[in-house]
Amino acid sequence: MNFQDPIQLIGATASPYTQKMLALLRYRRMPYAVTWGDPATVCEARGLEPPKPALLPTFLLEDHEVVHAICDSTPIIRRLEEAQSQRSVLPKDPALAFVDYLIEDFADEWCTKYMFHYRWHFAADADKAGTILPLAMNPSICAKELAAFKKHFSERQIGRLFVVGSNDTTAAVIDASYRRFLKAMEQHLAQQPFMLGRRPGAGDFALHGQLSQLVGFDPTPRAITHEISPRSVAWVDRMYDLSGLDPLDGDWINLEEQSPSLGDLMQEIGRVYVPAQLANARAVGAGDKEWGCDIDGAPWTQRTFPYQAKCLQWTRERYEALSQSDRARVNTFLDGTGVEAMLS
């Protein structure tokens, strides 16, 4: 990749993963050019094969003079690190880097349930999203087309709530989890400006992506966040552009010296995300199209996702790749959080 030219990506303003990657690129001072639009449409116009599935953001990256469209933010972050090491978002300490990976995975795969649930479960939020999201793609769309697009898009998204497990039974579980997550964030940000110290990791940008919508777009979670964690509200605004931050290696806080408040975030991961990941992986192994288990004392059922089973596999592979001493440090840090069950 040649960073003399801007990194090309296709995104949407209301996509948490787009906001995750744009904030990361700003922090890393990597030039970029974003096209707001549908990846399949933009790729087709440029004569490129779109990724399958075509998700946001989609990066157009050159490999041996051939441009490929790719869209999985976690490996893209690692690819950018290989191309440019300055202003890294990955701690050099392998044990700390593993905890950062846990946070990123939790944000990408569980916190997105908060975002999708609040956006489409509540009438006021769904009405706003149904109106604004089409306009964000094309502000000049005529009123008749907007009304038709809003109706079609809203019905489709509301109809897909079951895909992330959102329904009348699990709504209380999702809401309680989000409120506990915010309390953990409020306590942790009172101790240090980022999850692992005085400089942001990949996990910070993943959390920012989801919170950019929960705080900055959707009215119901915005009100909840203002009430429970004003620090998170301010933090999202700061995370938007950290290009002026000058990080030092010593800004990472050692795993053994992390504030106990970081453990509260790990507790939430163990409480809700771990049982979901284990149940989904069992379903994938059995070939079941849906899975069910108890999460936080309530029944939870949703569609099986092979990709999330891969996420669990990748987490375990990273854990197994740690040295024996680093694995022991991680085990000590995670002891009693419930996350241990995901690593065996």
N, C-alpha and C positions, 0 to 999 in steps of 0.2 A: 504494500500500500504506500502510495506517495502522498504525504500530507502537505505537499506544496499546493495540491488541489484539494478543495473541500470534500469531506466524506459525504457521499450522497445517501439520503434516506427518505423514505416515504412514511408519513405519519399523520396523526390526527390530534387536534388540540385536546380532546377529551379522552385520549388513550393514556392510561397510567404508565404503560410501558414506553410510550413515546416520551412522556415527560421524564421518566427515569433516565433514558439515554441522552436526552438533550441536556439535562442538568449535568450529567456525567461528562459529556463532551465540553461543556462550558468550563467546568472545573479543570479538566485536563488540558484546556486551551488547544483543543483540536478543531481546526476549521471544518465547518459542516455546511451543507445546503439541504434544507428539508423541503420536500414537495408535499403539500397537504392534499391527500386524496386516497383513493382505493388502490392498494398494491397491485391487484390483478390488472386494473385498468391502466395504471401508469406503466407497469412492466410491459404490457401488450403494446402500448404506444411506442415504447423504446425498443421493441423487438427482443425482449428478455423473457425467459421462462420464469413465471412467478413461483414463489415457494408454495409448498403444499403442507399444511394449509397456509393461505396468504394472510398473515397476521401483521399487526402494527406494533412497533415500527418495522418496516422492511428496509434493510441496508443493501446498497448496491456496492459490493466490494470486489476489487479486482484480484484475481488469482492467476498468475502466469499469463497476464495480458488478456484474460477472459473475465468478464464481469458476471458475477453471480448474485442473485437476490436471496438473502438469508434473513431470518427474522427471530431467532432465539437470543434474547438479550444476554443471558448468562454466558454462553460461550463467546458471544461477540465481545463482551467486556474483556475476556481473557485474550482474545485475538488482538484487540487494541493494545493490551499490555505488552504483548510480544513485539508489536510494531514500535511502541514508544514506551519507555520505562519511566520517564519523568512524571511526577505528580501521580504516582500509582495509587490505585484504590484498593490494592491487595496487600495486607500486612506481610512483612517478610517472615515473621514468626509463624511457622506452620500451624501451631495450635490456635493462635489468634485468628489466622486466616480461615481455619475450619469453622470457628464460631461465626465469623463474618459470613461465610457461605450459608450456615444455618439460618442466619437472619435474612439473607437475600432470598433463600428458598421459601421461607415462611411468608415473606412479603409478597413474593410473586404468586404463590400458590394458595395461600389462605387469606391474606389481607384483601386479595381481589374479590373474595366472597363478600366481605364487608361492602366494597364499592358497588358490586353488581346488585346486591340485595337492596341496599338503600336507594339506589338509582331507580329501580324498577318495581320495588314492592310497595312504595308509597305513592299515592296519586299525584301529590304536588311535585315530587321529584321526577316521576315519570313524565308529567306534563312538560316540565322544563326541559328534560333531556330530549323528549320527542320533538320539541320545537327548535332547540338550540343546536343539537348535533347535526341535523341536515344543513342548517345555515352555516355552521362552521366549515362544512365541506364546500358549500356554494352560497355565499351571502346574497347573490343576485337571483336566486331561484324565485320564480313567480309564486304568488300566494296560493294559486290552485295546486301547483305541483308540490308546494310545501305541505299543504293540508293532506294530500294523498300520501306523500312520503312519510309524514309524521304518523299517520294512521297505520300504514304498513309496518314501518320500523318499530313503533311502540308495541304493536301487537306481537311482532316477532320476538322482541326482547323480553317482554313480560312472559310470553309463552315459554321462554328458555330459562326462566328462573330455576326450574327444577334441575337444570343441568348442573348448577353450582350447589344444589341442595337447599335452596331457599324455598320455604313454604310456610304455611301458617303454624306448623308445629315447630320448625327449626328457627323461626324468626326470633323467638326469645333467646335462643342459644347464641345466634349471631350477634344480636344486640348486646347481650351480657358479655360476650367475648370482646367486642369492640370497646366497651366501656372499661373492662379490665386492662386491655391493651393500652388505652389512653392513660389510665392511671399509672401504668408502668412507664410509659413515655414521659409523663409529667415528672415523676420522681427521678427518672434517669437524667433527663435534660437539666434538672436542677443541680446535678453533680458535674456534668461535662457536656460540651457542645455537640458531640457526636457519639454514636453507639460505642465505639471502642477507643475513644480518646479525644484528642484535639484536632483530628483530621478525619475526613469521611472515608468510609469503606464502601465496597459495593453494596453492602446491606443498607447503608444509609440512603443510597440513591434508589434502591428498590422500595424502601419505606416511603421515601419522598414521592415516588411515582403514584402510589396508591393514595397517599394523603393529599396529593395535589388535587385529586378529584373529591375526596371525602371532605376536605376543608374548603377548596376553592370553587367547587362547582355545585355539588348536590346539597340542597338546603337542609334536609333532616340531619345528616351526619355533621354538617357544618355547625349547626346549633348545639349538637351534643359535644362536639370537640371544643367549642368555645367555652362551654360550661365546665368540662372536666379537665381539659389540658390546654390552657392558653399558650403554654410554652410550645406545644406542637404546632399551633397555628402560626406562631412567629417563626418557628424552625423551618416550616415548609417554605415560607417567603425567603428565608436566608438561603436555603438549599437550592433555590431556583438558579442562582448565579453565584458560585463560589470562585469565580475566576481570579478574584483579588486575594484569595487566601494563599499564603506561602507556607506550605507544610514542611515539617522537619521529621526525620526518622524517629526522633524522640517523642513525637506527638502521639504515637501509639502507646496506650497504657498496657503494661504487661497483664496477661490473663490473671495471674495471681493477685494483682493489685486493682482489678476492676471493682467498681462500686457494686455493693450487693443489689442495687436496683437493676443491674443487668440480669441478675438471676431471676427477677420477677418477670422479665420478658421471656426468659427460657422456660419459666413455669407455665406461661400461657401457651407456648409452643407445645410443651408436653401435654397440656390439658386438652387441647382441641385439635391441633394439627397432626400430632403423632397417631392418635387412634384413627383418624381419617385416612392417613397414608397407609397404615397397616391393613385396614379393611379394604381399601382400594387395591392394594397389591395382592391380597388374597383373592379378590374377585377376578383380577386379571389372570392370575395363575389358574383359576378354575374355569375361565372362559365365561364368567357371568357378566351380563350387560349392566347390571345394577348391583350396588352393595348397600348393606345396612349395618349399623352398629349403634351403640349408645355413645353419645358425646356430651359430656358435662351433664349426665343424668337424664338425657332425653333421647328418644329414638331419632336416628338420622338415616335417610335414604337418598341416594342420588345415583346418577349415571356413572359407570366405570370409565376411568380415563387411563389408557395405556401410557400416556405421556407422564402422568404423575407417578406411575409405577417406575418409570425410568428415572424420575427425579429422586425417588427413594433409593434406587440402585446406585445412582451417581453419588448420593450422600454417603452411602455405605462404602463405596469404593474410595472416596476421599478419606474417610475415616480409617479404612484399612491401610491406606498408603502412608499414614503417619508413622513416624518412628515409634518404637515402644515407649520411649520416654514422653514424647509429645502426646501419644494416645493416653498415657496415664494422667497427664496434666488436664486433658480434655475431660477424662472420666471424673476427675476430682471436681472440676468446675461444674459439670452437669449433674453430679450426684444428687438424687432426690427431685430432679425437675420433671422426670417422666420422659425426657428426650432419649434417655439411654435405651428405651425399648425400640427405638427406630434404628439403632445402630448395631443391634445384635444379628 
